Amino acid sequence: MDRTDLEIIRDIKAGSKDAADRLIIKYQKRVYNMAFGLTSDYNKAWDISQEVFIKVLRNIGSFRGDSSFWTYLYRITMNAFYDNGRKQKVQSRFRNMTDMESDDPDDRGFDIKDCINIEEDYEKKSLKEKITEAMGGLTDIQRQVFMLKNLEGYKIREIADMVGISEGTVKSHLNRAMEKVKNAADGGNKNE
């Protein structure tokens, strides 16, 4: 455990606003990057990041120091991502139900014209957009493992400990994720 993290946490528990600011400044970029990697949406990533730090500061007393502070923060970020996804599903279902009740076709949220040039539009996407789209097609665990390995630089063993799965399972998810992202980057259609 990073000694400075322990000192910051001790100061936060003692009521120091400056310590809370230091903690946020130290980890905000990492949390945001992780949230963006999970959502591929700037606004959702920002919302999740804010939610994470609110939860951390409210519940800092629950941090026991058994693991690194980043591992603790990682778990809170994942939970916030899952919570955000559940909220979005409920809101989307409600929106779809109200859209279907309307007799006006313009209020239904779907227009056949939106589908006409899908293939043409797909071919125009940049490599970054294809990879971002491929990331959206990964399962949650594949996305987590991919990000922790390729964006954060963690070792397989560390990822297994963080996520709570075996090293072999990490490797399997990582290989599947890499294959999907590579196929997207190459312009392939392979999804499995």
C-alpha positions as CSV (number, residue, x, y, z in Angstrom):
1,M,0.0,0.0,0.0
2,D,1.3,3.4,-1.0
3,R,2.3,5.3,2.2
4,T,1.0,8.6,0.8
5,D,-2.4,7.0,0.1
6,L,-2.6,5.9,3.7
7,E,-1.7,9.4,4.9
8,I,-4.2,11.0,2.6
9,I,-6.9,8.5,3.8
10,R,-6.1,9.2,7.4
11,D,-6.3,12.9,6.8
12,I,-9.7,12.5,5.0
13,K,-11.0,10.5,7.9
14,A,-9.9,13.4,10.2
15,G,-12.0,15.8,8.1
16,S,-9.4,17.4,5.8
17,K,-10.9,18.8,2.6
18,D,-7.4,19.4,1.2
19,A,-6.7,15.6,1.6
20,A,-9.9,14.8,-0.3
21,D,-8.8,17.2,-3.1
22,R,-5.4,15.5,-3.2
23,L,-7.0,12.1,-3.5
24,I,-9.3,13.2,-6.3
25,I,-6.5,14.9,-8.2
26,K,-4.2,11.8,-7.8
27,Y,-6.8,9.3,-9.2
28,Q,-9.3,11.3,-11.3
29,K,-7.6,10.7,-14.6
30,R,-7.3,7.0,-14.0
31,V,-10.9,6.6,-12.9
32,Y,-12.1,8.7,-15.9
33,N,-10.0,6.7,-18.4
34,M,-11.3,3.5,-16.9
35,A,-14.9,4.7,-17.0
36,F,-14.5,5.9,-20.6
37,G,-13.0,2.6,-21.6
38,L,-16.0,0.8,-20.2
39,T,-18.7,3.1,-21.7
40,S,-17.0,4.7,-24.8
41,D,-19.1,7.8,-23.9
42,Y,-17.5,11.0,-22.5
43,N,-20.6,12.1,-20.6
44,K,-21.3,8.7,-19.0
45,A,-17.6,8.4,-18.1
46,W,-17.7,11.9,-16.4
47,D,-20.9,11.0,-14.5
48,I,-19.4,7.6,-13.4
49,S,-16.2,9.4,-12.3
50,Q,-18.1,11.9,-10.2
51,E,-20.2,9.1,-8.7
52,V,-17.1,7.1,-7.8
53,F,-15.5,10.0,-5.9
54,I,-18.7,10.8,-4.1
55,K,-19.0,7.2,-2.9
56,V,-15.3,7.0,-2.0
57,L,-15.5,10.2,0.2
58,R,-18.8,9.1,1.8
59,N,-17.5,5.6,2.6
60,I,-13.8,6.2,3.2
61,G,-14.2,4.6,6.6
62,S,-14.9,1.3,5.0
63,F,-11.5,1.1,3.4
64,R,-9.5,-1.3,5.5
65,G,-6.2,-1.2,3.6
66,D,-6.1,-4.9,2.9
67,S,-5.4,-4.2,-0.7
68,S,-4.0,-1.2,-2.6
69,F,-6.2,1.9,-2.7
70,W,-6.4,1.6,-6.5
71,T,-7.9,-1.9,-6.2
72,Y,-10.5,-0.5,-3.8
73,L,-11.2,2.4,-6.3
74,Y,-11.3,0.0,-9.2
75,R,-14.0,-2.1,-7.5
76,I,-16.1,1.1,-6.8
77,T,-15.7,2.2,-10.4
78,M,-16.9,-1.2,-11.7
79,N,-19.9,-1.0,-9.3
80,A,-20.7,2.5,-10.5
81,F,-20.5,1.3,-14.1
82,Y,-22.9,-1.6,-13.4
83,D,-25.2,0.7,-11.5
84,N,-25.2,3.2,-14.4
85,G,-26.0,0.4,-16.8
86,R,-28.9,-0.7,-14.8
87,K,-30.3,2.9,-14.6
88,Q,-29.9,3.3,-18.4
89,K,-31.8,0.0,-19.1
90,V,-34.7,1.1,-16.9
91,Q,-34.8,4.6,-18.5
92,S,-34.5,3.1,-22.0
93,R,-37.4,0.7,-21.4
94,F,-39.5,3.5,-20.0
95,R,-38.7,5.7,-23.0
96,N,-39.5,2.9,-25.4
97,M,-42.8,2.3,-23.8
98,T,-43.8,5.9,-23.9
99,D,-42.5,6.2,-27.5
100,M,-44.7,3.3,-28.6
101,E,-47.8,4.9,-27.1
102,S,-47.6,7.8,-29.5
103,D,-49.7,7.8,-32.7
104,D,-47.3,10.2,-34.3
105,P,-44.5,8.2,-36.2
106,D,-42.1,11.1,-35.6
107,D,-42.4,10.5,-31.9
108,R,-41.5,6.8,-32.0
109,G,-37.7,7.4,-32.1
110,F,-37.1,5.3,-35.2
111,D,-36.8,6.3,-38.8
112,I,-36.1,3.9,-41.7
113,K,-33.9,6.6,-43.3
114,D,-31.5,6.0,-40.4
115,C,-30.7,2.5,-41.7
116,I,-30.2,3.3,-45.4
117,N,-26.5,4.0,-45.4
118,I,-25.2,1.9,-42.5
119,E,-22.7,-0.1,-44.5
120,E,-21.4,3.1,-46.3
121,D,-21.1,4.9,-43.0
122,Y,-19.3,2.0,-41.4
123,E,-16.6,2.0,-44.1
124,K,-15.9,5.7,-43.5
125,K,-15.2,5.2,-39.8
126,S,-11.6,5.8,-38.7
127,L,-9.6,3.1,-37.0
128,K,-10.2,4.7,-33.6
129,E,-13.9,4.6,-34.1
130,K,-13.8,1.0,-35.2
131,I,-11.8,0.1,-32.1
132,T,-14.1,2.0,-29.8
133,E,-17.1,0.3,-31.4
134,A,-15.3,-3.1,-30.9
135,M,-14.8,-2.3,-27.3
136,G,-18.5,-1.7,-26.9
137,G,-19.1,-5.2,-28.3
138,L,-16.9,-6.9,-25.7
139,T,-18.4,-8.4,-22.7
140,D,-17.9,-6.5,-19.4
141,I,-15.2,-8.9,-18.2
142,Q,-13.4,-8.8,-21.6
143,R,-13.5,-5.0,-21.6
144,Q,-12.1,-4.9,-18.0
145,V,-9.3,-7.4,-18.7
146,F,-8.4,-5.6,-22.0
147,M,-8.3,-2.2,-20.3
148,L,-6.3,-3.4,-17.3
149,K,-3.7,-5.1,-19.4
150,N,-3.4,-2.8,-22.4
151,L,-4.3,0.6,-21.0
152,E,-3.2,0.3,-17.4
153,G,-0.3,-2.1,-17.9
154,Y,-1.2,-4.6,-15.2
155,K,0.3,-8.2,-15.2
156,I,-2.0,-11.2,-15.7
157,R,-1.6,-12.2,-12.1
158,E,-2.5,-8.7,-10.8
159,I,-5.6,-8.6,-13.1
160,A,-6.7,-12.0,-11.8
161,D,-6.4,-10.7,-8.2
162,M,-8.3,-7.5,-9.0
163,V,-11.1,-9.1,-10.9
164,G,-11.3,-12.2,-8.7
165,I,-10.8,-14.8,-11.5
166,S,-8.0,-17.3,-12.3
167,E,-5.0,-16.3,-14.4
168,G,-6.2,-18.8,-17.1
169,T,-9.6,-17.2,-17.3
170,V,-7.9,-13.7,-17.6
171,K,-5.8,-15.0,-20.5
172,S,-8.9,-16.5,-22.2
173,H,-10.9,-13.2,-21.9
174,L,-7.9,-11.2,-23.0
175,N,-7.4,-13.4,-26.1
176,R,-11.0,-13.1,-27.1
177,A,-11.0,-9.3,-26.5
178,M,-7.8,-8.9,-28.5
179,E,-9.2,-11.0,-31.4
180,K,-12.4,-8.9,-31.5
181,V,-10.5,-5.6,-31.4
182,K,-8.0,-6.8,-34.0
183,N,-10.8,-7.9,-36.3
184,A,-12.5,-4.5,-36.0
185,A,-9.2,-2.7,-36.7
186,D,-8.6,-4.9,-39.7
187,G,-12.2,-4.2,-40.9
188,G,-13.3,-7.8,-40.4
189,N,-16.7,-8.9,-39.4
190,K,-15.7,-11.7,-37.1
191,N,-17.6,-11.3,-33.8
192,E,-16.7,-14.5,-31.9
